[in-house]
Amino acid sequence: MTVKTYLAAMNNIKTICVCGAGTMGSGIAQVAAQANFSTILFDVNEVVLNKAQTAITTSLNKLVEKSKITEEQKNIILQNITFTSAIQHCKADLIIEAIIEKQEAKVNLFNQLADLNDEQTILATNTSSISINAIAKDCKNAHQIVGMHFFNPATIMKLVEIVKTDQTPSTIIDTLLTVCKQMNKVAVICKDSPGFIVNRVARHYYLEAMKLVEQNLATYENVDAIMEASGFKMGPFKLMDLIGMDINFSVSNIVWEALDKPERLKPSVLQQQKVAEGALGKKTGKGFYTY
């Protein structure tokens, strides 16, 4: 990227709108606000929106307590964020969708956003596994659709996968690389493929761990302890509880089906049972562990 192109891209994005105020969406909004972007956090559910506002404030207070930011910086970050339940307010240079992992819902949202914004607005999906090409093909401004996959918790995890469609212009990629740099994130570019990079590789981390438990070769506590002692920050079962059993199981199914159902990637019955029981992990108070 030339200096001229870099500066042009950097000046392009001043306002970021995040659609979906769940754990991931609120985390991305906090990251954007901390990077001094004017940030809009949208959710149709006022309760979820209020919880997000509380969570962001709590997170920033902890940073103040640890002397990572000042009280004044905290207030500026909070002032950078507008919380809204009105989709009419979702007008920005970059919109990051972080709603339910349903293709139809994402397409519907993007088409509403396309009507509210001009063709220069970048429409990024934070999906962890749905094909970006499949989403784009049903969207009005297909060439503006791109993947921008953050990892949970977004305020801590450095990696962002930027996923190109068959139509993504290089200018959008350059712009998102600049945004990630301003957010102090490490961006990797990949082509649209099942699971992208991380979730394709990570399937084995989860699935092999669950096979060990299913076959009574180890307990989930044993597996987590061994993996953490081996250098992993979090064992596979603790990580599934953090991500959410429903999300993790959905990703497993999407990747498995997209790759023509190879036996090595077959979703686990153990996880399917957890989802059926509503034991989704931290967000429900119980998963493999109790919270």
N, C-alpha and C positions, 0 to 999 in steps of 0.2 A: 504494500500500500504506500503510495507517495505521501509526502507531508501534506500536500494540498488536499488530497482525497481524505486523509486522516482528519484534518481540521474540519473539513466540510461535514464529514460523518459525525464528528464530535458536536458540532453546532446544530446538527439536525434534531437531536433528541433532547427536548427540554421537559416534556411532560410524559409521564408513564402512568397508564391506567392498568390496574390489576383487577380482573373480574373473577370473583370467588374469594370469600374472606375466611375460608377454612384455615387449617394449620399452615398449609403450603402457601396459599394466597397471601395471608397476613405476613408471613415471613418474607416473601418476595417484596411486598409493599414496604416493609421496614428496611430491607436492604436498599431499595430504590431511594427512599427518603434519606437514609444515612449517606447515600452518595450524592445528595443535594439535588435530586430530581424533584420537580413538582409532581406529587403522587396522588392518584385517585384510587381508592379502594372501594370497589362496588360489590354488593351482594343483595339479592332480592329479599333475603331473610334478615330482618332487623336484629333479631336475637343473635344470629351469627356475627353480624356486623359489630354489635356491642361487645361481644366476647373478644373479637379481634382487636378492638380498640383497647380493651383492658389488657390483653395479652401483650400487645406492642408496648404499652406504657410500662407494664411489669418488666418486660425484657430490657427496656432502656434504663429503668431504675436500677436493675442489677449491674448494668454497664457503668452507671454512675458510682455505685457502691464499690466496684472494683477499680475505680479511677481510670477506666478506659475512655470515658467521655465525661465532660463537665455537665453540670446542671443546665448551663446556658445552651450547650450543644444539644442536650436532650430536648429542651423546649423548641429549639429550631427544627429538629427532626420531626417532632410532633406537629409543628406548624406546617411542615411540608406535605402532610397527609390530609386529604379530604375524604371523609367517609360518606358514602351515599348508597341509597337503595333505589335511586332513579337512573335507569339506563341512559336517559337523555344527557346525563352528566359525563358519560363515558366518551369524551372527546380528547384525544391525545396523539402524540407523535408515535408512541409505541404502546400497544395494548397487549398485555400478557394474560391469556386465559388460563385459569386454574380451577375450573369447575369439575363436575362429576366426569368420570372416565366413560362417557358414552358419546360415540361419534355423532349421532344425530343431534344431541344437545349442543355439542361444540359447533357444528355447522350452523345450527339455528342462531346461536349467539353471534357468530362471526358475520352472518348475513345481516343481522340487526345492526351490528357495529359498522359494517360497510356502508349502510344507509346514513349513519350519523357522522361518518368521517370521510375525508377525501382519499384519493387513491395513493397518496404519499404515506398514509398511516400504515405502519408495519403491524400485522396481526400475527402474534406469536402464540403458539399453544404450548403449555407446559406438560402435555401428555407424556406419560412414561413409556407408552407402548403402542398406541394407535397410530397407524400409518398416516404420516403428514400428507402424502400424496392423496390418500383416500379422503381426508378431510378437505383438502384444497379443491378437489375436482367438483365438489358440490357447492363451493363458495363463489360469491359474485366476483370478488377481487382475488382470484386464485393465485396470481403472481405475487401477492403481498403476504401470503400465508407461509409461515416458517415454524420450525420447532425450536423452542428455547426451554430446555428441560433442566430445571433446578433440582437439587437433592435436599432431602429433609434431614435436619432442620436447615432451611435456606439461609438463615442468619449466620450459620457456622460453616456449612459445607462449601468448599471453594469451587467445586466443579460445576460447569454448566455445559450441557451438550447442545450445540447449535446444529439443527437437523435441516438439511437442504431438501427441497422438493425438486422435481424435474424442471420447474419453472423459476426457481429462486434466483434473482439477479445477484451478481457479486456485490453490488452496492449495499444490499440488505445485509449480507454476511459481514461486510466491512463495518457497517454501522453497529451491528450487534456485538462484534468483537470490541469495538470502542466502548459500548455501554458496559460490557462485562468488565473491561479494564477499569472503568470508572467505579464500578461496584466492588472492585478488588476481588474479582472472580477469575478463575482459570477456565478459559473457554476451549473446547475442542470441537472441530467441525466434522460432521459425519453425514453420509448419505442416508436417506430414508431406508430403513431395513428393520425387520422384526426385532424389537427390543433395543434398537439402536446399538450402542456399544455396551454400556454398563449393565443394563438389564438383561442383555443377551448372555454376558459372562456370569452375572450374579445368579442366574437360575440354578446353576449347579451348587452354589453355596447354600441355597435354601433347600433344594430338592434332595441332595445327597444327605444333608443333615436330617431331614425328615424320614428318609429311608432307614437311617440308622435307628431312629426311635421306633418306627413302624415294625422293624425286624427285631426289636428288643435287644439290640446290640449296645445301646447306650441310652441314657436319659437325656432329655433336652438340656437339663442343667449341666450334665457332664460335657456335652458337646460345646455349649457356650463357654464353659470354663476353659476347656482345652484350646478353643480357637482364640480366646482372649489372651491366654498364656502364650500363644504362638505369635502374638503381635497384632491381631485384629482388635480394633477399638471396641467392637461390639460383636457378640456371638450371633449366629443366624436367627435364633429364636427371639432374642431380645430385639433384634433389628426388625423382624417381622411384626412384633408387637408395636414398635415405634412407628413403622410405616403404615400399619393398618392391615389386618388380615384380609379384608375385602379387596383392598387395592392390590396387595401382593398376589392374591389368588387370581384376580382378574388379569394381571400382567402375565402370570404363568400361562393362563388359558390362551390369551391373545398370541403370545410367542409360540406356544405349542401348535396351535391351529394354523398360524401363518407359515410355519415351517413344515406343514403336512404331517403333523402329529407323530414326531419321532418318539420312540419309547423312552429314550434318555431324558426327555423333557416333559414327560407326562405329569400333569399336576398331581399333588399329593392328596390322598383321601383324608389324611390327618388334618390338613389345612381346610379342606372342604367342610369337614365336620365342625371346625371352629367357626367358620362363616355361617353355617346353618344354625349354630347355637347362639349366634350374635356375640360371640366372644372375639371381638375384633382387635383386642390389644389395649393400649393405653387409653384410647379415646372412649372405650366402653368400660374401663376399669378392670377388664379381665381378658386375657388372651392365653398364651402359654403360661404367663405369670399373672399374679393378682396385684392390682395397683390401688 
